[in-house]
Amino acid sequence: MDGLLKCSINNRVRVNKMIISASRRTDIPNYYSEWFYNRIKDGYVLVPNPMNTHQLSSINIMPEVVDCIVFWTKNPAPMMNRLNELQEYRYYFQFTLNSYGKDIEPNVPSKKEEVIETFKRLSEKIGSEKVIWRYDPILLNEDYSIDYHLTYFEKIASKLKGYTNKCTISFIDLYRNTANNVKNLNLDVLITENKRIIAKGFSKIANENDLILDTCAEDIELLDLNISHSRCIDGKLIEKIIGSKINVQKDKGQRLECGCVESIDIGMYNTCRNGCKYCYANYSVNTVNKNSQIHQRNSPMICGVPTDNDKITVRNVKSIKINQLDLF
C-alpha cells in the first residue's frame, strides 16, 4: 500500500458487511476485469465516496475476509478466461440480458451472436445457480411493445433453459438523469394494468422454462402470478454458496422496496461504457469518457490515482460468517 503514503489516512473504522458488490455502479466484468484481478492480487481496493470523490475507503479484499462477491454485468466475457484466479473466493453473477437493440444499449454486444453464448459458457463454468438472469428494466414505446417483450422474453428464456434457475425483472424508474437520457425514446407511461399483463405473460413463459421469476425493488404485488420480490444480493443464496450462516442485515442504504442485504460496492459512478439509455449510474457521457481516459489497470481505484488532496479511511473489515457449517 505504498501508494497511499502521500495521502491523509484516517483512523480505522470497523465494517462487518463483507459481501462485495462489483458493482451496481459500473460493469466491472466487462470494462475493468484486468483492474479487478490486479486488486485481487494486491488484496485491497480504494473506493471513492460517491458524494465526495476525495474521500476514499481502503477495503481489504483478501479471501479470508470476503465472504462472497456479487458481480453485476451485461457481458462477463473479458474476465471469464481468468476465473481460476478467483478459486479462493465464493461468488455469483447478476447477468442482465435484455432484448433491446443499439438504440437502447449501444455498446452491448449482439445478444444473438455473443451474449447468449457467453451466458451459457459462464453457467457451464460455475453452475446455473450462480448465474442469475436479469431482464430489466422493462420499458415500453412504439418499438418495444408488450407483444415485443413477450416474444423476445420467450426466445431468450428458451435458449437459457437449464443454464439458470431464476430470472429477475423490473420496470423502468425515471430518475432525473434517466429521464434526460430517454427523452427521445417517446416512452409510454407504465400503468399497473400493463405491468400485470407483462408479468402474467412472463410468469407463464418462466414456468415453461423451469425458471423462478421475481421482481427487483418493485412495490407492485404479483404473488398471485407466482412472482415474488427478489433479493439480488441474497443472504440465503450466499449462505448456500459458502456453506455457512452469515450475520447480515437488510441494506438500509437501498430503496425501501429493495430486499438486498448489506454489501460494500467497489465501483464508481460515471464509469460504465455500456451507454444504456435507462442507466441511473451515469450522469454524463462526457464524464464517463473523461473517467475512462484516466483509468489505470494498476491503480488501486477504478479511475485515476490517489493524490495529496485525498483522505483515506482504512476500513477494518472482517468476515460475517457464523462459525457453524450448514449442510444444504
C-alpha positions in Angstrom: 0.0 0.0 0.0 3.0 2.3 -0.6 0.8 4.4 -3.0 -1.3 5.5 0.0 1.5 7.1 1.9 1.2 10.5 0.3 -2.4 10.7 1.3 -4.0 11.5 4.6 -5.1 8.3 6.3 -7.8 8.4 8.8 -8.3 6.0 11.8 -9.5 2.6 11.1 -13.3 2.0 11.2 -14.8 -1.4 11.7 -17.2 -2.6 9.0 -18.6 -6.1 9.2 -20.5 -6.4 5.9 -18.0 -8.3 3.9 -20.1 -9.1 0.8 -18.5 -7.3 -2.1 -20.8 -5.8 -4.8 -18.9 -5.5 -8.1 -20.8 -3.4 -9.0 -24.2 -1.7 -9.1 -22.3 1.5 -10.2 -20.5 0.1 -13.3 -19.8 -3.0 -15.3 -16.6 -4.2 -13.8 -16.5 -7.7 -15.5 -16.9 -6.0 -19.0 -14.7 -3.0 -18.7 -12.5 -3.3 -15.6 -11.7 -7.0 -15.3 -8.0 -6.7 -15.5 -8.1 -3.9 -12.9 -10.2 -6.2 -10.7 -7.8 -9.1 -11.0 -4.9 -6.8 -10.1 -6.9 -5.7 -7.0 -7.3 -9.3 -6.0 -3.6 -9.8 -6.3 -2.8 -6.7 -4.2 -5.5 -7.6 -1.7 -7.2 -4.2 -1.3 -9.2 -1.6 -3.3 -9.8 2.2 -2.9 -13.4 3.2 -3.3 -14.4 6.9 -3.7 -17.3 8.3 -1.7 -20.0 9.0 -4.4 -20.7 12.3 -2.7 -17.1 13.4 -2.3 -14.5 11.7 -4.5 -11.6 12.9 -2.4 -12.9 10.7 0.5 -11.6 7.2 -0.2 -12.2 4.0 1.6 -9.5 1.4 1.6 -11.1 -2.0 1.6 -9.3 -5.3 2.4 -10.5 -7.8 -0.2 -8.3 -10.8 0.9 -10.1 -14.2 0.7 -10.2 -14.6 4.5 -12.4 -11.6 5.0 -14.5 -11.6 1.8 -17.4 -14.0 2.2 -18.9 -13.6 -1.2 -18.6 -11.4 -4.3 -21.7 -10.4 -6.4 -20.8 -9.4 -9.9 -23.2 -7.3 -12.0 -22.7 -7.3 -15.8 -24.1 -7.3 -19.3 -21.0 -9.1 -20.7 -18.6 -11.0 -18.5 -16.6 -12.4 -21.4 -13.4 -10.3 -20.7 -13.0 -11.9 -17.3 -14.0 -15.5 -18.0 -10.7 -16.9 -19.0 -9.2 -16.0 -15.6 -11.9 -17.2 -13.3 -9.4 -19.7 -11.9 -7.8 -16.7 -10.2 -10.9 -16.5 -8.0 -10.7 -20.0 -6.8 -10.2 -18.9 -3.2 -13.4 -16.7 -3.4 -17.1 -17.5 -3.5 -19.2 -15.5 -5.9 -22.2 -15.4 -8.3 -23.3 -13.2 -11.2 -26.2 -10.9 -11.8 -26.3 -11.1 -15.6 -28.5 -8.6 -17.4 -29.7 -9.9 -20.8 -32.4 -7.8 -22.4 -33.9 -7.8 -25.9 -33.1 -4.2 -26.7 -31.2 -3.0 -29.7 -28.4 -0.5 -30.1 -30.9 2.4 -29.7 -31.2 1.4 -26.0 -28.0 -0.5 -25.3 -25.5 1.0 -27.8 -22.3 -0.7 -26.6 -23.6 -4.1 -25.5 -22.5 -6.9 -28.0 -25.1 -8.8 -30.1 -27.3 -10.8 -27.9 -27.9 -13.5 -30.6 -24.3 -13.8 -31.7 -22.4 -13.2 -28.5 -24.1 -12.6 -25.2 -26.4 -15.6 -25.0 -23.4 -17.9 -25.8 -21.4 -16.1 -23.1 -24.2 -16.7 -20.6 -24.2 -20.4 -21.4 -20.4 -20.7 -21.1 -20.4 -18.9 -17.8 -23.1 -21.2 -16.5 -21.2 -24.3 -17.6 -18.1 -23.0 -15.8 -19.6 -22.0 -12.4 -23.1 -23.6 -12.3 -26.6 -22.5 -13.2 -27.5 -21.5 -9.6 -24.6 -18.9 -9.7 -25.8 -17.1 -12.8 -29.0 -15.0 -12.2 -30.7 -13.8 -15.4 -31.9 -10.2 -15.2 -34.4 -8.9 -17.8 -34.5 -5.3 -16.6 -35.6 -2.6 -16.8 -38.7 -3.1 -18.9 -39.8 -0.1 -20.8 -42.5 0.5 -23.4 -42.7 2.6 -26.6 -43.8 2.1 -30.2 -40.8 -0.2 -30.9 -40.7 -2.1 -27.6 -44.4 -3.0 -27.1 -45.9 -5.6 -24.7 -46.0 -8.1 -27.5 -42.4 -7.4 -28.4 -41.3 -8.1 -24.8 -43.4 -11.3 -24.6 -42.0 -12.6 -27.8 -38.3 -12.0 -27.1 -38.5 -12.9 -23.4 -39.8 -16.3 -24.6 -37.0 -16.6 -27.2 -34.3 -15.8 -24.6 -35.8 -18.0 -21.9 -35.9 -21.0 -24.2 -32.2 -20.5 -25.1 -31.2 -20.2 -21.4 -33.3 -23.1 -20.2 -31.1 -25.2 -18.0 -28.4 -22.5 -17.8 -30.0 -20.5 -15.0 -32.6 -21.2 -12.3 -34.0 -17.7 -11.9 -34.9 -14.5 -13.7 -35.3 -11.1 -12.1 -37.4 -8.4 -13.8 -38.1 -4.8 -13.1 -39.8 -1.8 -14.7 -38.0 1.4 -15.6 -37.7 4.1 -12.9 -37.3 7.6 -14.3 -34.6 9.1 -12.1 -33.6 12.6 -13.1 -30.6 11.5 -15.3 -32.6 8.6 -16.6 -35.4 10.8 -17.7 -33.0 13.0 -19.6 -31.3 10.1 -21.4 -34.6 8.5 -22.6 -36.4 11.7 -23.5 -36.0 11.0 -27.3 -37.4 7.4 -26.9 -41.0 8.5 -26.5 -41.7 6.1 -23.7 -45.2 5.1 -22.7 -46.3 5.5 -19.1 -46.1 2.1 -17.5 -49.5 1.8 -15.9 -50.2 -1.0 -13.4 -52.5 -2.8 -15.9 -49.7 -3.1 -18.4 -47.2 -4.2 -15.8 -49.6 -7.0 -14.8 -50.1 -8.1 -18.4 -46.3 -8.3 -18.9 -45.9 -10.1 -15.6 -48.6 -12.6 -16.3 -47.1 -13.5 -19.7 -43.6 -13.7 -18.3 -44.7 -15.9 -15.5 -46.2 -18.4 -17.9 -43.0 -18.4 -20.0 -40.8 -18.8 -16.9 -42.8 -21.8 -15.7 -42.5 -23.4 -19.1 -38.7 -23.0 -18.9 -38.2 -24.1 -15.3 -37.4 -20.5 -14.1 -38.3 -18.8 -10.8 -39.4 -15.3 -11.6 -39.1 -12.4 -9.2 -39.0 -8.6 -9.3 -36.3 -6.1 -8.3 -37.2 -3.2 -6.0 -40.9 -3.1 -7.2 -43.8 -2.1 -5.0 -46.3 -3.9 -7.2 -47.5 -7.2 -5.6 -47.5 -10.1 -8.1 -47.7 -13.1 -5.8 -51.0 -14.2 -7.4 -48.9 -14.6 -10.6 -46.3 -16.7 -8.7 -43.8 -13.8 -8.8 -42.1 -12.8 -5.5 -39.8 -9.9 -4.5 -36.1 -10.6 -5.2 -33.1 -10.1 -3.1 -30.4 -9.5 -5.7 -27.6 -9.5 -3.0 -29.3 -12.6 -1.5 -28.3 -13.6 2.0 -29.9 -17.1 1.6 -28.2 -17.8 -1.7 -24.9 -16.6 -0.2 -25.3 -18.9 2.7 -25.9 -21.8 0.3 -22.9 -20.9 -1.8 -20.5 -20.6 1.1 -21.9 -23.4 3.2 -22.3 -21.2 6.3 -24.8 -19.0 8.0 -23.9 -15.3 7.9 -24.7 -12.4 10.3 -26.1 -9.7 7.9 -28.9 -7.2 7.9 -31.1 -5.7 5.2 -29.2 -2.9 3.3 -30.7 0.3 4.7 -28.9 2.3 2.0 -31.1 1.0 -0.7 -34.7 1.8 -1.7 -37.4 0.7 0.7 -38.6 -2.0 -1.8 -35.1 -3.4 -2.2 -34.6 -6.8 -0.4 -30.8 -6.9 -0.7 -28.6 -7.5 2.4 -25.7 -5.2 3.2 -22.6 -5.1 1.0 -19.7 -2.9 0.0 -19.8 -1.7 -3.5 -16.3 -1.2 -5.0 -17.5 0.5 -8.2 -17.7 4.2 -9.2 -20.5 6.1 -10.9 -19.9 7.6 -14.4 -17.5 4.9 -15.4 -19.7 2.3 -17.3 -19.2 2.4 -21.0 -22.2 0.3 -22.0 -24.1 3.5 -22.6 -27.5 2.1 -21.8 -30.2 4.9 -22.1 -32.0 3.7 -19.0 -28.9 3.7 -16.7 -29.1 5.5 -13.4 -25.3 5.2 -12.7 -24.1 7.5 -15.5 -25.0 11.2 -15.3 -22.9 12.5 -18.2 -21.4 10.9 -21.3 -18.6 13.4 -21.2 -17.8 12.5 -17.6 -17.8 8.8 -18.5 -15.4 9.5 -21.3 -13.1 11.5 -19.1 -13.1 8.9 -16.4 -12.4 6.2 -18.8 -9.4 8.1 -20.1 -7.8 8.3 -16.7 -8.4 4.6 -15.8 -5.2 2.8 -15.0 -5.3 -1.0 -14.6 -2.7 -1.0 -11.9 -4.2 1.8 -9.8 -5.9 0.9 -6.5 -9.0 2.8 -7.7 -11.0 2.5 -10.9 -10.3 6.0 -12.2 -7.1 7.9 -11.6 -4.8 7.5 -8.6 -4.9 8.8 -5.1 -3.5 12.3 -4.6 -2.3 14.6 -1.8 -5.8 16.0 -1.6 -7.4 12.7 -0.9 -8.3 11.4 2.6 -8.3 7.7 3.0 -10.2 5.8 5.7 -9.0 2.2 6.2 -12.0 0.0 6.8 -11.2 -2.7 9.3 -13.4 -5.3 7.8 -14.0 -8.9 8.9 -15.9 -12.0 7.8 -19.6 -12.1 8.7 -19.7 -15.9 8.8 -21.3 -17.6 11.8 -18.8 -20.4 12.7 -21.2 -23.2 12.2 -21.3 -25.1 8.9 -24.7 -25.8 7.4 -25.3 -28.7 5.1 -27.6 -27.9 2.3 
